[in-house]
Amino acid sequence: MTEFSPDPHEKPGTAGDPELQAEFGELLAEFRSLEAPEPTERLTARVRARVWARGRRERTPHGFVERLDLLWVRIVAAVGGSRLARAILALLAFVVLVQAARPIYEHIATTGIGPAKEPQVEVPSVPGIEVARDPVRVDSPADAEALRTWLSSENDLRRLRRLLHRNVSVESHYLLQAMGSADPRTRARIENLASAVAADLRAADPKTASIEELSLGMRALLLSGSTTQRGPHARVVRATLDILEHRLPKLQGEELVVALGGYLEAALLTGGHRLDILATQVSRFAQSQHRLLDRKKVVLETPLQEGVHPNAPALALDTWSTDIGVLADAGLLLRLAPALGVPGTIASELRDAFRRHLEERAKRGGVGGAAAQSVLFVSYSDLVDREELHEALRRYRFRPGLMRGDLRALQLMTWTTVPPTRGWTRSDTACRQFVAGYEAHTARERAVLLLIQLRYLAPKI
C-alpha cells in the first residue's frame, strides 16, 4: 500500500483524513488557477495622504500664542523677500507716527511748553492811562480800575480760547470717557444729532435763514468736534461761518447778540481777520446798548411789570420780552468786551444792568425764575453767588423735564453742573434720559439738544 505524502501547502492537521485532504486539494487547485493580482499605487497613495494629514495637524498652531508666532514668521518672511512689502510697512509706520504725534503738537500749539511766560499782548490805549511796556503808569483810582477790568477780561478771553481748543481736540474724547458718557448709545446719539444739525445747516437759505438756528447749529457742531479745518462737518461749519460773517454788519438788537455768540467761538478757534471783525462788531453792540441805556434813564429800583417797559427802545435788551438765551450771550460778550477794545466802564454798566434785570426775573420763581438763575450762573458768575444759585437749581438739574417748554433755558440750566461738581452723576443720567426721549421737530431744537448732550464740554470762565 502506497503511503500518502502530505502537500506542504496544505493546512496542518488534515493529514490522515482523506475527505479533508480531498476538499482542501480541490480548494487549493481552485486558488492556483486564479490570475496573480497586478501591483497598484493606491495603497501607497493612501498611506502618504494619511502621513501628510497627520503632519499638517501637527504643524497647525494651537492657541493664541502659537498663531501669533506663526503670523510673525510669515510677516518677517514676506518683508524680507519683497521690496514692495517693506515700502508699505514703512509707509504704515510713518502714518502711525504722525497720528501719535498729532495730539502732542496740538497741545504744544495751544498751551505751549516750558516755564510760563508773560503773555505778549498789545495793551489797548485806555483814556487817562499812559501805556508803557514797563512799567504801566496809573495816575488815579479810575485808571487802576480800568486796568484791572481789562486784565480780567483778557485773562477770561485767553481761558475761553484754551477751553475751546481743548474741546475740539482729541482730548475731548478722553474727557468723554473720563466722565462715563462714552457708552455706545450716547456716542451714537451725539453722532446722529450732529449729522441732523449739519443737514439743517446745509439746507438753510443763506439770505433768509434764522440767525438763531445758524448760530446755535454752528456752535453745536464746533462743540461736537468739527472745526473749519477738520471733522466730519468741517465744510458745513465753514459755510455757516461765512454766512454769519456776511450778515453781521446788518444785524441789530437780539439778532446781533445771537450771531456774535456763535461767531465769538469760531473766531477764537480760527483767529486771523475774524478776531478783528469780532472786536468791531462787539464794540458796535456795546456802544449801541449803552446809548439805549442812557436814553431810557433806567431806574432799576422801580419794579418792572412783565412785558416791555413803556419807555424802553425797541432794541434794548434789559426788557421782559428779551429771550433768555440772548441775555446769556450778552453777558458773556460784555465780560470779554474790554479785551476786544470796549471801554471797561461801558461793559461794566451794561453787565450790571442786565444782571439786575435777571435778578428781577429770578424773583418770580418757577421755570422762568430758574431760567434767569441759570443765565446768572453761566454768564454772570463773577457777579453772583454761585453756590447759592447752584443749590437753588438743584430741583431742575435732577428733573430737566420741568423746563422742556424752553429748550434754550434748559440747555443753560444743564450747563450749570459740569464735572466734577456735586451731583454731576445724577444730573448727567437725568439729562441723557431726557435727550433720548425728546423728539425734536425743528432745527433749533436739534441744535439745542446736541448742546445739552455735550454739556460735559461746556466752556466755563
C-alpha positions in Angstrom: 0.0 0.0 0.0 1.4 3.3 -1.1 1.9 5.8 1.8 0.3 9.3 1.3 2.7 12.3 1.3 1.1 15.5 2.6 1.4 18.6 0.4 3.4 21.3 2.1 0.8 23.9 1.2 -2.0 22.0 2.9 -3.4 23.3 6.2 -1.7 21.4 9.1 -3.9 18.9 10.9 -5.6 17.5 7.8 -3.2 14.5 7.4 -4.8 11.2 7.9 -8.3 12.5 6.9 -8.9 11.6 3.2 -12.1 13.7 3.0 -10.4 16.8 4.3 -7.4 16.2 2.1 -9.6 15.9 -1.0 -11.6 19.0 -0.1 -8.6 21.2 0.6 -6.9 19.8 -2.5 -9.7 21.0 -4.7 -9.7 24.4 -2.9 -6.0 24.9 -3.4 -6.3 23.9 -7.0 -9.0 26.5 -7.5 -6.8 29.2 -5.9 -3.9 28.1 -8.1 -6.0 28.7 -11.2 -6.6 32.3 -10.3 -4.6 35.1 -12.0 -2.0 36.9 -9.9 -3.1 40.4 -8.9 -1.4 43.4 -10.6 0.6 45.7 -8.4 -1.1 49.2 -7.7 0.0 52.5 -6.1 -3.4 53.0 -4.4 -2.3 51.7 -1.0 0.9 53.8 -1.1 -1.0 56.9 -2.0 -3.4 56.5 0.8 -0.6 55.9 3.3 1.2 59.0 2.1 -2.1 61.0 2.4 -2.5 59.9 5.9 1.0 60.8 6.8 0.7 64.2 5.2 -2.6 64.9 7.1 -1.1 63.9 10.3 1.9 66.1 9.7 -0.4 69.0 8.9 -2.3 68.6 12.1 0.9 68.6 14.0 2.0 71.8 12.2 -1.3 73.7 12.8 -0.8 76.3 15.6 -2.8 75.7 18.8 -3.8 78.7 20.9 -3.3 82.5 20.5 0.5 82.5 21.2 1.3 79.9 18.5 -0.9 81.7 16.0 0.8 85.0 16.8 4.2 83.4 16.4 3.2 81.9 13.0 1.9 85.3 11.9 5.1 87.0 12.9 7.2 84.4 11.0 5.1 84.9 7.8 5.4 88.7 8.1 9.2 88.6 8.5 9.4 86.2 5.6 7.2 88.5 3.4 9.0 91.7 4.3 12.4 90.1 3.9 11.7 88.8 0.5 9.8 91.8 -1.1 10.7 95.4 -1.5 7.1 96.4 -2.0 6.2 94.9 1.3 9.0 96.8 3.0 7.8 100.1 1.4 4.2 99.5 2.5 5.4 98.7 6.1 7.5 101.9 6.2 4.5 104.0 5.0 2.2 102.5 7.6 4.8 103.2 10.3 5.0 106.8 9.2 1.3 107.3 9.3 1.0 105.8 12.8 3.9 108.0 14.0 2.2 111.1 12.6 -1.2 110.3 14.2 0.5 109.6 17.5 2.4 112.9 17.5 -0.6 114.9 16.4 -2.2 115.3 20.0 1.3 116.4 21.3 1.6 119.0 18.6 -1.9 120.4 19.3 -1.2 120.6 23.0 2.1 122.4 22.4 0.4 124.8 19.9 -2.4 125.6 22.3 -0.7 125.8 25.6 3.0 125.9 24.8 5.8 124.2 26.7 8.4 125.2 29.2 8.0 127.7 32.0 5.1 130.1 31.9 5.9 133.4 30.3 4.3 136.8 30.5 1.8 137.0 27.7 2.9 139.2 24.8 -0.3 141.1 24.1 -0.9 144.6 22.7 -2.3 146.7 25.5 -5.0 149.0 24.2 -5.0 152.6 24.9 -7.3 153.4 27.8 -8.3 157.1 28.4 -6.4 158.5 31.3 -3.7 155.8 31.3 -0.3 156.3 29.8 0.5 152.9 28.3 4.1 151.9 28.5 5.7 148.5 28.3 7.4 148.6 31.7 6.1 150.0 33.9 2.5 150.9 33.3 1.7 154.2 35.0 -1.6 154.5 36.8 -2.4 158.1 37.8 -5.8 157.7 39.5 -8.1 155.1 41.1 -10.2 155.2 38.0 -7.2 154.3 35.9 -6.4 151.4 38.2 -9.9 150.1 38.0 -9.9 150.3 34.2 -6.6 148.4 34.0 -7.9 145.7 36.4 -11.1 145.3 34.3 -9.0 145.0 31.1 -6.6 142.4 32.6 -9.5 140.4 34.0 -11.2 140.4 30.6 -8.0 139.5 28.8 -7.5 136.5 31.1 -11.1 135.4 30.6 -10.6 135.6 26.8 -7.5 133.5 26.9 -9.0 131.0 29.2 -12.1 130.6 26.9 -9.8 130.2 23.9 -7.9 127.4 25.6 -11.1 125.6 26.6 -12.5 125.8 23.0 -9.2 124.4 21.6 -9.4 121.6 24.1 -12.9 120.8 23.3 -12.3 120.4 19.5 -9.1 118.3 20.0 -8.7 114.6 20.7 -8.6 115.5 24.4 -12.4 115.9 24.3 -12.7 112.1 23.5 -10.7 111.3 26.6 -12.7 113.7 28.7 -15.9 112.0 27.4 -14.6 108.6 28.6 -13.5 110.0 31.9 -17.0 111.4 32.5 -18.5 108.0 31.9 -20.5 109.3 29.0 -18.8 107.1 26.4 -21.4 104.3 26.2 -22.3 103.3 22.7 -25.8 104.8 22.9 -24.6 108.2 23.9 -21.9 108.2 21.2 -24.5 107.2 18.6 -26.9 109.9 19.8 -24.2 112.5 19.5 -23.3 111.4 16.0 -26.9 111.3 14.9 -27.7 114.7 16.3 -24.6 116.2 14.7 -25.5 114.8 11.4 -29.0 116.1 11.7 -27.8 119.6 12.6 -25.3 119.6 9.7 -28.2 118.6 7.4 -30.3 121.5 8.7 -27.4 124.0 8.1 -26.8 122.7 4.6 -30.5 123.1 3.7 -30.7 126.7 5.2 -31.1 129.6 2.8 -28.1 132.0 3.4 -30.2 135.1 3.0 -33.3 134.2 4.9 -32.3 131.5 7.4 -32.9 132.2 11.1 -29.8 133.7 12.8 -30.5 131.7 15.9 -30.6 128.4 14.0 -27.4 129.3 12.2 -25.5 130.4 15.3 -26.7 127.5 17.6 -26.2 124.9 14.9 -22.6 126.1 14.3 -21.8 126.2 18.0 -23.2 122.7 18.4 -21.0 121.3 15.6 -17.9 123.1 17.0 -18.5 121.6 20.4 -19.0 118.1 18.8 -15.5 118.3 17.3 -16.0 119.7 13.8 -14.0 122.9 13.0 -13.3 124.8 9.9 -10.4 122.6 9.1 -11.2 119.1 10.3 -14.0 116.9 11.5 -16.9 115.2 9.6 -18.8 118.5 9.2 -15.9 121.0 8.6 -17.4 122.1 5.2 -20.7 123.0 6.9 -19.0 124.9 9.7 -17.1 127.0 7.1 -20.1 127.8 5.1 -22.2 128.7 8.1 -19.4 130.9 9.5 -19.2 132.7 6.1 -22.9 133.4 6.2 -22.8 134.8 9.7 -19.8 136.9 8.8 -21.6 138.3 5.8 -24.8 139.2 7.7 -23.2 140.5 10.9 -22.9 144.2 9.8 -26.6 144.4 9.0 -27.9 142.9 12.3 -29.2 144.8 15.3 -30.5 144.0 18.8 -31.2 140.4 19.7 -30.1 139.0 16.3 -26.7 140.8 16.6 -26.1 139.3 20.0 -27.1 135.8 19.0 -24.9 135.9 15.9 -22.0 137.2 17.9 -22.5 134.4 20.4 -21.6 131.8 17.8 -19.1 134.0 15.9 -17.2 134.5 19.1 -16.3 130.8 19.5 -15.4 130.4 15.8 -13.3 133.5 15.8 -11.3 132.3 18.9 -10.7 129.0 17.2 -9.6 130.3 13.8 -8.0 133.7 14.7 -6.8 136.0 12.0 -9.1 138.6 10.5 -12.1 137.2 12.3 -10.8 138.5 15.6 -10.8 142.0 14.1 -14.3 141.5 12.8 -15.3 140.2 16.3 -13.8 143.2 18.0 -15.5 145.7 15.6 -19.0 144.1 16.0 -18.8 143.6 19.8 -17.8 147.3 20.1 -20.8 148.3 17.9 -23.1 146.2 20.1 -21.8 147.6 23.3 -21.9 151.2 22.1 -25.5 150.9 20.8 -26.8 149.3 24.0 -25.0 151.9 26.1 -26.8 154.7 24.2 -30.1 152.9 24.7 -29.3 152.6 28.4 -28.7 156.4 28.6 -31.9 157.2 26.6 -34.0 155.1 28.9 -32.6 156.6 32.1 -33.5 153.2 33.7 -34.3 153.3 37.4 -34.0 149.6 38.2 -35.0 150.1 41.8 -38.6 150.6 40.5 -40.1 147.1 39.9 -40.9 146.5 36.2 -44.1 144.9 35.1 -44.0 141.8 32.9 -43.7 142.8 29.3 -41.8 145.6 27.6 -41.1 148.7 29.7 -43.2 151.5 28.4 -40.2 153.7 27.8 -37.9 151.1 26.5 -36.4 151.4 23.0 -37.2 148.5 20.7 -33.7 147.2 20.6 -32.9 147.4 24.3 -32.1 144.0 25.8 -33.0 144.6 29.5 -36.7 144.1 28.9 -39.0 141.2 29.9 -39.6 140.3 26.2 -35.9 139.6 25.6 -35.2 135.9 25.1 -33.2 134.3 28.0 -30.6 133.0 25.6 -29.9 136.5 24.3 -29.2 137.7 27.8 -26.8 134.8 28.3 -24.8 135.6 25.2 -24.8 139.3 26.0 -23.4 138.7 29.5 -20.5 136.6 28.0 -19.8 139.1 25.2 -19.6 142.0 27.7 -17.4 140.1 30.0 -14.9 139.7 27.2 -15.6 143.1 25.6 -12.8 145.1 27.4 -10.2 142.7 25.9 -11.7 143.5 22.5 -11.3 147.2 22.8 -14.6 148.2 24.5 -14.1 150.7 27.4 -14.4 148.8 30.7 -16.9 151.3 32.2 -19.3 150.8 29.3 -19.1 147.0 29.6 -19.5 147.0 33.4 -22.5 149.3 33.3 -24.3 147.1 30.8 -23.5 143.9 32.6 -24.7 145.4 35.8 -28.0 146.5 34.2 -28.6 143.0 32.7 -27.7 141.3 35.9 -30.2 143.4 37.9 -32.9 142.7 35.3 -32.2 138.9 35.5 -32.4 139.1 39.3 -35.9 140.6 38.9 -36.9 137.8 36.7 -35.4 135.2 39.1 -37.6 136.6 42.0 -40.8 135.5 40.1 -39.8 131.9 40.7 -41.0 128.9 38.6 -39.4 127.8 35.4 -38.8 131.5 34.3 -37.0 132.2 37.5 -34.9 129.0 37.1 -34.0 130.1 33.6 -32.9 133.5 34.9 -30.8 131.9 37.6 -29.2 129.6 35.1 -28.1 132.6 33.0 -26.7 134.4 36.0 -24.7 131.3 36.9 -23.4 130.8 33.3 -22.7 134.3 32.1 -22.5 136.5 35.2 -20.7 134.1 37.5 -18.2 136.7 38.6 -21.0 139.0 39.9 -23.2 136.5 41.8 -23.1 133.8 44.5 -22.5 130.6 42.5 -23.1 128.3 45.5 -26.4 129.8 46.2 -27.6 129.6 42.6 -26.3 126.0 42.3 -28.4 125.0 45.3 -31.4 126.9 44.0 -31.3 124.9 40.7 -31.0 121.5 42.4 -34.6 120.5 41.7 -34.4 121.3 37.9 -30.9 119.6 37.5 -32.3 116.3 38.6 -35.7 116.8 36.8 -34.8 118.5 33.5 -38.3 117.7 32.1 -39.7 120.5 34.1 -38.1 123.0 31.7 -38.9 121.2 28.5 -41.1 124.2 27.4 -37.9 126.3 26.7 -35.1 124.1 25.5 -32.6 127.1 25.4 -33.2 127.8 29.0 -32.9 124.0 29.7 -29.6 124.0 27.9 -28.3 126.8 30.1 -29.5 125.1 33.2 -27.7 121.9 32.3 -24.5 123.8 31.8 -24.6 124.9 35.5 -23.4 121.5 36.5 -20.2 120.3 35.0 -17.8 117.6 36.3 -16.6 117.2 38.9 -19.2 119.3 40.7 -21.5 117.9 43.3 -24.5 116.0 41.8 -22.9 115.5 38.4 -23.6 111.8 38.0 -27.3 112.0 38.9 -27.9 115.1 36.8 -26.0 113.6 33.9 -28.1 110.5 33.9 -31.3 112.6 34.0 -30.0 114.8 31.2 -29.2 111.8 28.9 -32.6 110.2 29.6 -34.3 113.5 28.7 -32.4 113.9 25.4 -33.0 110.2 24.5 -36.8 110.6 25.0 -37.2 114.0 23.3 -38.4 114.1 19.7 -37.1 117.3 18.0 -39.1 118.8 15.3 -37.1 122.0 14.3 -33.5 122.8 13.5 -33.3 125.0 16.7 -34.4 122.0 18.9 -31.9 119.7 17.3 -29.1 122.1 17.8 -30.0 122.8 21.4 -30.4 119.1 22.1 -26.9 118.5 20.8 -25.6 121.3 23.1 -27.4 119.7 26.0 -25.9 116.3 25.2 -22.4 117.8 25.1 -22.7 119.7 28.3 -19.6 118.0 29.8 -17.6 120.2 27.4 -19.4 123.4 28.4 -16.8 126.2 28.4 -16.7 127.9 31.8 -14.6 131.0 32.5 
